[in-house]
Amino acid sequence: MSIAKITEISATSSKGFEEAIRAGINRANKTLKNVKGAWVNSMKVDVENGRIRQYRVSLRITFVLED
């Protein structure tokens, strides 16, 4: 039997939502062991002078706890 934990992180990208998701998951993998999945909790854009400057995602990262 395994036990999982969920943590929430935020990530940004100037290129798009997909890149922001990748950046968040890559960063989570540097700190957390046994990352098994992620939910996109929310998506937002930061706008400046009518143009999108940043794509922002909130992710819920699931990882399995070690014994």
Biopython code that builds the backbone (N, CA, C, O; Angstrom):
import numpy as np
from Bio.PDB.StructureBuilder import StructureBuilder

atoms = [
    (1, "MET", "N", (0.845, -1.172, 0.000)),
    (1, "MET", "CA", (0.000, 0.000, 0.000)),
    (1, "MET", "C", (0.891, 1.237, 0.000)),
    (1, "MET", "O", (1.931, 1.255, 0.658)),
    (2, "SER", "N", (0.489, 2.260, -0.730)),
    (2, "SER", "CA", (1.259, 3.495, -0.749)),
    (2, "SER", "C", (0.383, 4.662, -0.307)),
    (2, "SER", "O", (-0.840, 4.641, -0.447)),
    (3, "ILE", "N", (1.040, 5.661, 0.220)),
    (3, "ILE", "CA", (0.369, 6.875, 0.664)),
    (3, "ILE", "C", (0.911, 8.028, -0.170)),
    (3, "ILE", "O", (2.124, 8.164, -0.330)),
    (4, "ALA", "N", (0.019, 8.857, -0.700)),
    (4, "ALA", "CA", (0.426, 9.995, -1.525)),
    (4, "ALA", "C", (0.088, 11.298, -0.820)),
    (4, "ALA", "O", (-0.803, 11.359, 0.027)),
    (5, "LYS", "N", (0.816, 12.323, -1.188)),
    (5, "LYS", "CA", (0.586, 13.665, -0.668)),
    (5, "LYS", "C", (0.412, 14.590, -1.857)),
    (5, "LYS", "O", (0.946, 14.330, -2.936)),
    (6, "ILE", "N", (-0.328, 15.660, -1.663)),
    (6, "ILE", "CA", (-0.539, 16.650, -2.719)),
    (6, "ILE", "C", (-0.030, 17.997, -2.215)),
    (6, "ILE", "O", (-0.333, 18.416, -1.099)),
    (7, "THR", "N", (0.743, 18.658, -3.056)),
    (7, "THR", "CA", (1.214, 20.003, -2.741)),
    (7, "THR", "C", (0.853, 20.919, -3.904)),
    (7, "THR", "O", (0.780, 20.472, -5.049)),
    (8, "GLU", "N", (0.628, 22.188, -3.617)),
    (8, "GLU", "CA", (0.228, 23.126, -4.661)),
    (8, "GLU", "C", (1.379, 24.081, -4.963)),
    (8, "GLU", "O", (2.006, 24.633, -4.060)),
    (9, "ILE", "N", (1.640, 24.261, -6.259)),
    (9, "ILE", "CA", (2.679, 25.190, -6.682)),
    (9, "ILE", "C", (2.146, 26.083, -7.793)),
    (9, "ILE", "O", (1.131, 25.777, -8.418)),
    (10, "SER", "N", (2.837, 27.183, -8.028)),
    (10, "SER", "CA", (2.508, 28.111, -9.094)),
    (10, "SER", "C", (3.717, 28.216, -10.015)),
    (10, "SER", "O", (4.855, 28.224, -9.546)),
    (11, "ALA", "N", (3.480, 28.296, -11.321)),
    (11, "ALA", "CA", (4.571, 28.414, -12.289)),
    (11, "ALA", "C", (4.161, 29.384, -13.391)),
    (11, "ALA", "O", (2.979, 29.523, -13.704)),
    (12, "THR", "N", (5.158, 30.056, -13.979)),
    (12, "THR", "CA", (4.882, 31.016, -15.047)),
    (12, "THR", "C", (5.777, 30.764, -16.254)),
    (12, "THR", "O", (6.822, 30.121, -16.159)),
    (13, "SER", "N", (5.334, 31.290, -17.385)),
    (13, "SER", "CA", (6.111, 31.239, -18.621)),
    (13, "SER", "C", (5.689, 32.409, -19.497)),
    (13, "SER", "O", (4.538, 32.842, -19.457)),
    (14, "SER", "N", (6.610, 32.906, -20.272)),
    (14, "SER", "CA", (6.259, 33.952, -21.238)),
    (14, "SER", "C", (5.829, 33.345, -22.574)),
    (14, "SER", "O", (5.389, 34.064, -23.471)),
    (15, "LYS", "N", (5.957, 32.013, -22.708)),
    (15, "LYS", "CA", (5.677, 31.344, -23.977)),
    (15, "LYS", "C", (4.273, 30.760, -24.080)),
    (15, "LYS", "O", (3.692, 30.755, -25.165)),
    (16, "GLY", "N", (3.714, 30.268, -22.971)),
    (16, "GLY", "CA", (2.384, 29.675, -23.036)),
    (16, "GLY", "C", (2.077, 28.818, -21.829)),
    (16, "GLY", "O", (2.943, 28.566, -20.991)),
    (17, "PHE", "N", (0.832, 28.371, -21.747)),
    (17, "PHE", "CA", (0.398, 27.554, -20.619)),
    (17, "PHE", "C", (1.138, 26.221, -20.563)),
    (17, "PHE", "O", (1.537, 25.776, -19.487)),
    (18, "GLU", "N", (1.321, 25.591, -21.707)),
    (18, "GLU", "CA", (1.996, 24.289, -21.727)),
    (18, "GLU", "C", (3.417, 24.404, -21.181)),
    (18, "GLU", "O", (3.869, 23.538, -20.432)),
    (19, "GLU", "N", (4.109, 25.458, -21.551)),
    (19, "GLU", "CA", (5.466, 25.684, -21.050)),
    (19, "GLU", "C", (5.458, 25.970, -19.547)),
    (19, "GLU", "O", (6.364, 25.534, -18.838)),
    (20, "ALA", "N", (4.464, 26.684, -19.056)),
    (20, "ALA", "CA", (4.346, 26.945, -17.616)),
    (20, "ALA", "C", (4.106, 25.642, -16.854)),
    (20, "ALA", "O", (4.666, 25.443, -15.776)),
    (21, "ILE", "N", (3.282, 24.761, -17.405)),
    (21, "ILE", "CA", (3.028, 23.457, -16.775)),
    (21, "ILE", "C", (4.317, 22.644, -16.732)),
    (21, "ILE", "O", (4.652, 22.062, -15.700)),
    (22, "ARG", "N", (5.032, 22.603, -17.836)),
    (22, "ARG", "CA", (6.311, 21.866, -17.878)),
    (22, "ARG", "C", (7.299, 22.420, -16.862)),
    (22, "ARG", "O", (7.975, 21.659, -16.170)),
    (23, "ALA", "N", (7.383, 23.741, -16.771)),
    (23, "ALA", "CA", (8.314, 24.370, -15.823)),
    (23, "ALA", "C", (7.952, 23.992, -14.389)),
    (23, "ALA", "O", (8.834, 23.700, -13.582)),
    (24, "GLY", "N", (6.666, 23.997, -14.072)),
    (24, "GLY", "CA", (6.229, 23.633, -12.724)),
    (24, "GLY", "C", (6.537, 22.190, -12.385)),
    (24, "GLY", "O", (7.004, 21.902, -11.283)),
    (25, "ILE", "N", (6.285, 21.285, -13.304)),
    (25, "ILE", "CA", (6.549, 19.867, -13.062)),
    (25, "ILE", "C", (8.056, 19.603, -12.974)),
    (25, "ILE", "O", (8.506, 18.837, -12.122)),
    (26, "ASN", "N", (8.826, 20.235, -13.849)),
    (26, "ASN", "CA", (10.280, 20.077, -13.785)),
    (26, "ASN", "C", (10.825, 20.564, -12.453)),
    (26, "ASN", "O", (11.690, 19.919, -11.861)),
    (27, "ARG", "N", (10.327, 21.694, -11.982)),
    (27, "ARG", "CA", (10.798, 22.223, -10.699)),
    (27, "ARG", "C", (10.380, 21.324, -9.545)),
    (27, "ARG", "O", (11.166, 21.097, -8.626)),
    (28, "ALA", "N", (9.159, 20.811, -9.579)),
    (28, "ALA", "CA", (8.681, 19.911, -8.520)),
    (28, "ALA", "C", (9.560, 18.667, -8.451)),
    (28, "ALA", "O", (9.857, 18.181, -7.359)),
    (29, "ASN", "N", (9.976, 18.149, -9.596)),
    (29, "ASN", "CA", (10.823, 16.953, -9.626)),
    (29, "ASN", "C", (12.200, 17.183, -9.027)),
    (29, "ASN", "O", (12.853, 16.222, -8.622)),
    (30, "LYS", "N", (12.662, 18.421, -8.959)),
    (30, "LYS", "CA", (13.958, 18.715, -8.346)),
    (30, "LYS", "C", (13.899, 18.597, -6.823)),
    (30, "LYS", "O", (14.907, 18.295, -6.185)),
    (31, "THR", "N", (12.736, 18.831, -6.245)),
    (31, "THR", "CA", (12.584, 18.847, -4.793)),
    (31, "THR", "C", (11.848, 17.629, -4.253)),
    (31, "THR", "O", (12.199, 17.108, -3.194)),
    (32, "LEU", "N", (10.838, 17.177, -4.971)),
    (32, "LEU", "CA", (9.985, 16.079, -4.504)),
    (32, "LEU", "C", (10.390, 14.765, -5.158)),
    (32, "LEU", "O", (10.735, 14.730, -6.339)),
    (33, "LYS", "N", (10.345, 13.689, -4.386)),
    (33, "LYS", "CA", (10.599, 12.359, -4.929)),
    (33, "LYS", "C", (9.270, 11.694, -5.255)),
    (33, "LYS", "O", (8.248, 11.981, -4.630)),
    (34, "ASN", "N", (9.296, 10.815, -6.230)),
    (34, "ASN", "CA", (8.132, 9.988, -6.592)),
    (34, "ASN", "C", (6.932, 10.793, -7.077)),
    (34, "ASN", "O", (5.795, 10.470, -6.733)),
    (35, "VAL", "N", (7.167, 11.841, -7.874)),
    (35, "VAL", "CA", (6.057, 12.600, -8.453)),
    (35, "VAL", "C", (5.302, 11.685, -9.403)),
    (35, "VAL", "O", (5.897, 11.071, -10.288)),
    (36, "LYS", "N", (3.987, 11.595, -9.217)),
    (36, "LYS", "CA", (3.170, 10.676, -10.007)),
    (36, "LYS", "C", (2.146, 11.360, -10.892)),
    (36, "LYS", "O", (1.630, 10.736, -11.820)),
    (37, "GLY", "N", (1.833, 12.630, -10.633)),
    (37, "GLY", "CA", (0.827, 13.297, -11.456)),
    (37, "GLY", "C", (0.644, 14.739, -11.046)),
    (37, "GLY", "O", (1.184, 15.196, -10.039)),
    (38, "ALA", "N", (-0.141, 15.454, -11.860)),
    (38, "ALA", "CA", (-0.427, 16.856, -11.568)),
    (38, "ALA", "C", (-1.791, 17.223, -12.130)),
    (38, "ALA", "O", (-2.191, 16.745, -13.192)),
    (39, "TRP", "N", (-2.491, 18.068, -11.411)),
    (39, "TRP", "CA", (-3.745, 18.662, -11.877)),
    (39, "TRP", "C", (-3.490, 20.130, -12.125)),
    (39, "TRP", "O", (-2.816, 20.792, -11.335)),
    (40, "VAL", "N", (-4.021, 20.639, -13.210)),
    (40, "VAL", "CA", (-3.989, 22.084, -13.428)),
    (40, "VAL", "C", (-5.185, 22.644, -12.678)),
    (40, "VAL", "O", (-6.335, 22.445, -13.071)),
    (41, "ASN", "N", (-4.893, 23.343, -11.598)),
    (41, "ASN", "CA", (-5.933, 23.889, -10.730)),
    (41, "ASN", "C", (-6.533, 25.167, -11.315)),
    (41, "ASN", "O", (-7.747, 25.362, -11.267)),
    (42, "SER", "N", (-5.681, 26.038, -11.870)),
    (42, "SER", "CA", (-6.179, 27.261, -12.494)),
    (42, "SER", "C", (-5.161, 27.769, -13.503)),
    (42, "SER", "O", (-3.977, 27.434, -13.450)),
    (43, "MET", "N", (-5.656, 28.588, -14.422)),
    (43, "MET", "CA", (-4.816, 29.201, -15.450)),
    (43, "MET", "C", (-5.157, 30.690, -15.497)),
    (43, "MET", "O", (-6.321, 31.076, -15.391)),
    (44, "LYS", "N", (-4.126, 31.515, -15.658)),
    (44, "LYS", "CA", (-4.312, 32.962, -15.655)),
    (44, "LYS", "C", (-3.265, 33.584, -16.550)),
    (44, "LYS", "O", (-2.181, 33.023, -16.716)),
    (45, "VAL", "N", (-3.567, 34.738, -17.132)),
    (45, "VAL", "CA", (-2.569, 35.482, -17.887)),
    (45, "VAL", "C", (-2.384, 36.849, -17.242)),
    (45, "VAL", "O", (-3.330, 37.442, -16.723)),
    (46, "ASP", "N", (-1.147, 37.337, -17.285)),
    (46, "ASP", "CA", (-0.845, 38.695, -16.857)),
    (46, "ASP", "C", (-0.762, 39.544, -18.118)),
    (46, "ASP", "O", (-0.029, 39.214, -19.050)),
    (47, "VAL", "N", (-1.518, 40.641, -18.143)),
    (47, "VAL", "CA", (-1.610, 41.485, -19.330)),
    (47, "VAL", "C", (-0.998, 42.851, -19.039)),
    (47, "VAL", "O", (-1.218, 43.437, -17.978)),
    (48, "GLU", "N", (-0.224, 43.344, -20.008)),
    (48, "GLU", "CA", (0.381, 44.669, -19.904)),
    (48, "GLU", "C", (0.224, 45.371, -21.245)),
    (48, "GLU", "O", (0.642, 44.841, -22.275)),
    (49, "ASN", "N", (-0.367, 46.544, -21.243)),
    (49, "ASN", "CA", (-0.603, 47.309, -22.473)),
    (49, "ASN", "C", (-1.354, 46.492, -23.522)),
    (49, "ASN", "O", (-1.052, 46.570, -24.712)),
    (50, "GLY", "N", (-2.325, 45.715, -23.074)),
    (50, "GLY", "CA", (-3.154, 44.935, -23.982)),
    (50, "GLY", "C", (-2.509, 43.674, -24.533)),
    (50, "GLY", "O", (-3.092, 43.008, -25.388)),
    (51, "ARG", "N", (-1.307, 43.332, -24.054)),
    (51, "ARG", "CA", (-0.613, 42.140, -24.541)),
    (51, "ARG", "C", (-0.341, 41.182, -23.390)),
    (51, "ARG", "O", (-0.093, 41.601, -22.259)),
    (52, "ILE", "N", (-0.392, 39.901, -23.695)),
    (52, "ILE", "CA", (-0.091, 38.888, -22.682)),
    (52, "ILE", "C", (1.409, 38.896, -22.411)),
    (52, "ILE", "O", (2.220, 38.772, -23.328)),
    (53, "ARG", "N", (1.764, 39.045, -21.133)),
    (53, "ARG", "CA", (3.171, 39.056, -20.732)),
    (53, "ARG", "C", (3.588, 37.756, -20.061)),
    (53, "ARG", "O", (4.714, 37.298, -20.255)),
    (54, "GLN", "N", (2.702, 37.156, -19.277)),
    (54, "GLN", "CA", (3.014, 35.922, -18.561)),
    (54, "GLN", "C", (1.803, 35.007, -18.561)),
    (54, "GLN", "O", (0.667, 35.458, -18.413)),
    (55, "TYR", "N", (2.057, 33.730, -18.726)),
    (55, "TYR", "CA", (1.053, 32.690, -18.559)),
    (55, "TYR", "C", (1.325, 32.061, -17.200)),
    (55, "TYR", "O", (2.455, 31.663, -16.915)),
    (56, "ARG", "N", (0.309, 31.969, -16.369)),
    (56, "ARG", "CA", (0.480, 31.492, -14.994)),
    (56, "ARG", "C", (-0.447, 30.308, -14.742)),
    (56, "ARG", "O", (-1.630, 30.354, -15.082)),
    (57, "VAL", "N", (0.091, 29.253, -14.148)),
    (57, "VAL", "CA", (-0.712, 28.089, -13.787)),
    (57, "VAL", "C", (-0.533, 27.773, -12.309)),
    (57, "VAL", "O", (0.534, 27.986, -11.731)),
    (58, "SER", "N", (-1.580, 27.269, -11.726)),
    (58, "SER", "CA", (-1.529, 26.729, -10.376)),
    (58, "SER", "C", (-1.694, 25.223, -10.524)),
    (58, "SER", "O", (-2.663, 24.747, -11.115)),
    (59, "LEU", "N", (-0.727, 24.475, -9.974)),
    (59, "LEU", "CA", (-0.720, 23.021, -10.139)),
    (59, "LEU", "C", (-0.830, 22.334, -8.786)),
    (59, "LEU", "O", (-0.281, 22.807, -7.790)),
    (60, "ARG", "N", (-1.526, 21.242, -8.761)),
    (60, "ARG", "CA", (-1.533, 20.341, -7.604)),
    (60, "ARG", "C", (-0.713, 19.131, -7.986)),
    (60, "ARG", "O", (-1.098, 18.358, -8.864)),
    (61, "ILE", "N", (0.420, 18.970, -7.324)),
    (61, "ILE", "CA", (1.362, 17.907, -7.630)),
    (61, "ILE", "C", (1.155, 16.748, -6.644)),
    (61, "ILE", "O", (1.132, 16.955, -5.431)),
    (62, "THR", "N", (1.005, 15.530, -7.177)),
    (62, "THR", "CA", (0.839, 14.343, -6.347)),
    (62, "THR", "C", (2.161, 13.565, -6.322)),
    (62, "THR", "O", (2.756, 13.294, -7.365)),
    (63, "PHE", "N", (2.602, 13.216, -5.123)),
    (63, "PHE", "CA", (3.804, 12.406, -4.998)),
    (63, "PHE", "C", (3.613, 11.373, -3.900)),
    (63, "PHE", "O", (2.907, 11.614, -2.920)),
    (64, "VAL", "N", (4.251, 10.216, -4.075)),
    (64, "VAL", "CA", (4.116, 9.094, -3.138)),
    (64, "VAL", "C", (5.164, 9.244, -2.055)),
    (64, "VAL", "O", (6.337, 9.482, -2.343)),
    (65, "LEU", "N", (4.736, 9.104, -0.797)),
    (65, "LEU", "CA", (5.631, 9.198, 0.341)),
    (65, "LEU", "C", (6.431, 7.918, 0.476)),
    (65, "LEU", "O", (5.924, 6.822, 0.238)),
    (66, "GLU", "N", (7.694, 8.072, 0.864)),
    (66, "GLU", "CA", (8.545, 6.911, 1.085)),
    (66, "GLU", "C", (8.311, 6.368, 2.485)),
    (66, "GLU", "O", (7.915, 7.102, 3.390)),
    (67, "ASP", "N", (8.562, 5.068, 2.653)),
    (67, "ASP", "CA", (8.426, 4.440, 3.979)),
    (67, "ASP", "C", (9.563, 4.851, 4.899)),
    (67, "ASP", "O", (9.612, 4.421, 6.051)),
]
sb = StructureBuilder()
sb.init_structure("model")
sb.init_model(0)
sb.init_chain("A")
sb.init_seg("    ")
for serial, (resi, resn, name, xyz) in enumerate(atoms, 1):
    if name == "N":
        sb.init_residue(resn, " ", resi, " ")
    sb.init_atom(name, np.array(xyz, "f"), 0.0, 1.0, " ", f" {name:<3s}", serial, name[0])
structure = sb.get_structure()
